[in-house]
Structures are given as structure tokens and as C-alpha cells.
Amino acid sequence: MSSPSLWHPGRAVRRGAAAGLLLHTAAVAYVWNTWELGQRGLVLAWMDFPLSLLYADLGGRALLATVLVAGGLWWALLAALLSYGIGRLTAGRRAGRG
């Protein structure tokens, strides 16, 4: 009789995505409230680098809204993929196949 799998891919992906979104939102809030105008845009552009090329010409609140939505979804996707990949790598080891 085999033991039930302790790894739930859907749960891991959802938690990873939520963590990525929350980390991105906290980082954007910190940068937006503490950095000066010129530095703020540069840091936000590097945080979401390949995606930020699409909205590089925005400024002010439009930049903030776009960074929060587009960048947050980007970070959520990356974190979900990372948690899924790590879960797949370690699932075999926990089941005794690694």
C-alpha cells in the first residue's frame, strides 16, 4: 500500500503565486513611498525588467497602477512556476524515488 502524496501541486502553485504577488506589492509600495522620482522609475523598471519595456513611457499614477498590475502578475507567474518546479523536483525524493 503506497502512502498518499504530501505534495499538492495546485496548493503549491497558488501559494507561490500569492507570495510573489504580495512580495511585489510590498516592494513597489516601499520604493514608491521612499525613493525620489527619478530613482523610483529606474528601480521599478529593473524590478519588472523584460515586462517594463512595454510601459517605459508612463509616469505618475499610471506607472504605479501598471507596475502593480502587470508586474504583480509577472512576479506571481514566476513564483508559481518556481514553486511548481521545486515541488516536482522534491516530490520524487519524498516518495523514495530520488
GIZI-V790182 format. One record per residue. RES is the residue in three letters. OMEGA is omega in degrees with one decimal (* if undefined). BURIAL is b if it has 9 or more other C-alpha atoms within 8 Angstrom, else e. Layout:
BEGIN
res: (RES | RES)
omega: (OMEGA | OMEGA)
burial: (BURIAL | BURIAL)
END
This chain:
BEGIN
res: (MET | SER | SER | PRO | SER | LEU | TRP | HIS | PRO | GLY | ARG | ALA | VAL | ARG | ARG | GLY | ALA | ALA | ALA | GLY | LEU | LEU | LEU | HIS | THR | ALA | ALA | VAL | ALA | TYR | VAL | TRP | ASN | THR | TRP | GLU | LEU | GLY | GLN | ARG | GLY | LEU | VAL | LEU | ALA | TRP | MET | ASP | PHE | PRO | LEU | SER | LEU | LEU | TYR | ALA | ASP | LEU | GLY | GLY | ARG | ALA | LEU | LEU | ALA | THR | VAL | LEU | VAL | ALA | GLY | GLY | LEU | TRP | TRP | ALA | LEU | LEU | ALA | ALA | LEU | LEU | SER | TYR | GLY | ILE | GLY | ARG | LEU | THR | ALA | GLY | ARG | ARG | ALA | GLY | ARG | GLY)
omega: (-177.8 | 179.0 | 179.4 | -179.4 | 178.5 | -177.3 | 178.7 | -173.8 | -179.0 | 179.6 | -179.7 | -179.6 | 179.2 | 179.4 | 176.8 | 178.9 | 178.9 | 178.9 | 178.4 | 179.1 | 179.9 | 177.5 | 179.0 | -179.9 | 178.6 | 179.5 | 178.6 | 179.0 | 178.8 | -178.9 | -176.4 | -175.7 | -174.8 | -177.2 | 178.2 | -170.2 | -176.9 | -180.0 | -178.1 | -179.7 | 179.9 | -179.9 | 179.5 | 177.9 | 179.8 | 178.6 | -176.7 | -162.0 | -172.4 | -178.5 | -176.3 | 176.8 | 179.6 | -177.7 | -177.4 | -176.8 | 179.7 | 176.6 | 176.6 | -176.5 | 176.4 | 176.7 | -179.9 | -179.1 | -179.0 | 178.6 | -179.6 | -176.6 | -175.0 | 179.5 | 177.9 | 177.1 | 177.9 | 179.1 | 178.7 | 178.4 | 180.0 | 179.9 | 178.0 | 178.1 | 178.9 | -179.7 | 176.6 | 180.0 | 178.3 | 177.5 | 178.0 | -179.8 | -175.9 | -178.9 | 178.8 | 178.9 | 179.3 | 180.0 | 177.9 | -179.2 | -174.9 | *)
burial: (e | e | e | e | e | e | e | e | e | e | e | b | b | b | b | b | b | b | b | b | b | b | e | b | b | e | e | b | e | e | b | b | e | e | e | e | e | e | e | b | b | e | b | b | b | e | e | b | e | e | b | b | e | e | b | e | e | e | e | e | e | e | b | b | e | b | b | b | e | b | b | b | b | b | b | b | b | b | b | b | b | b | b | b | e | e | b | e | e | e | b | b | b | e | e | e | e | e)
END
